[in-house]
Amino acid sequence: MSGMVRLVKAEFVERFRGRWVALDDAGDVVADAEALATLLDRLESTRVRAHTVQRVPGADNPMFVGLG
């Protein structure tokens, strides 16, 4: 799966809207936080492995899809 980008599963979008999330290889959320620095600190201190870290857009945030 190297090079593959994981996206937050649809069932998690509403729950984590506007938050930073860490996803495992299966695309499940393993940690979340309001701020990126907080999430990265949490991952480091708990030694949780994340495949991808991303922010779930808030309800009023624009979403860009595709190459433009």
RAZI-V853990 format. One record per pair of residues at least 24 apart in sequence whose C-alpha atoms are under 10 Angstrom apart, sorted by sequence separation. I is the first residue (numbers start at 0). J is the second residue. D is the distance in whole Angstrom. If there is no record, write none. Layout:
{{I | J | D} {I | J | D}}
This chain:
{{0 | 24 | 8} {23 | 47 | 9} {24 | 48 | 9} {26 | 50 | 8} {28 | 52 | 9} {23 | 48 | 7} {24 | 49 | 7} {25 | 50 | 9} {26 | 51 | 8} {21 | 47 | 9} {22 | 48 | 9} {23 | 49 | 5} {24 | 50 | 5} {21 | 48 | 8} {22 | 49 | 5} {23 | 50 | 5} {24 | 51 | 8} {21 | 49 | 6} {22 | 50 | 6} {23 | 51 | 7} {20 | 49 | 9} {21 | 50 | 7} {22 | 51 | 5} {23 | 52 | 9} {21 | 51 | 6} {22 | 52 | 6} {20 | 51 | 8} {21 | 52 | 4} {22 | 53 | 8} {20 | 52 | 6} {21 | 53 | 7} {19 | 52 | 7} {20 | 53 | 6} {21 | 54 | 9} {19 | 53 | 6} {20 | 54 | 6} {18 | 53 | 9} {19 | 54 | 4} {20 | 55 | 7} {18 | 54 | 6} {19 | 55 | 6} {17 | 54 | 7} {18 | 55 | 6} {19 | 56 | 9} {16 | 54 | 8} {17 | 55 | 5} {18 | 56 | 7} {15 | 54 | 9} {16 | 55 | 5} {17 | 56 | 5} {18 | 57 | 8} {15 | 55 | 6} {16 | 56 | 6} {17 | 57 | 4} {14 | 55 | 10} {15 | 56 | 9} {16 | 57 | 5} {17 | 58 | 7} {13 | 55 | 9} {15 | 57 | 9} {16 | 58 | 7} {17 | 59 | 9} {12 | 55 | 7} {13 | 56 | 10} {16 | 59 | 10} {17 | 60 | 8} {7 | 51 | 9} {11 | 55 | 9} {12 | 56 | 8} {13 | 57 | 9} {16 | 60 | 10} {5 | 50 | 8} {6 | 51 | 8} {7 | 52 | 10} {12 | 57 | 9} {13 | 58 | 9} {4 | 50 | 9} {5 | 51 | 6} {6 | 52 | 9} {7 | 53 | 8} {12 | 58 | 10} {3 | 50 | 9} {4 | 51 | 7} {5 | 52 | 9} {6 | 53 | 8} {7 | 54 | 9} {3 | 51 | 9} {4 | 52 | 10} {5 | 53 | 9} {6 | 54 | 10} {7 | 55 | 7} {1 | 50 | 10} {6 | 55 | 9} {0 | 50 | 10}}
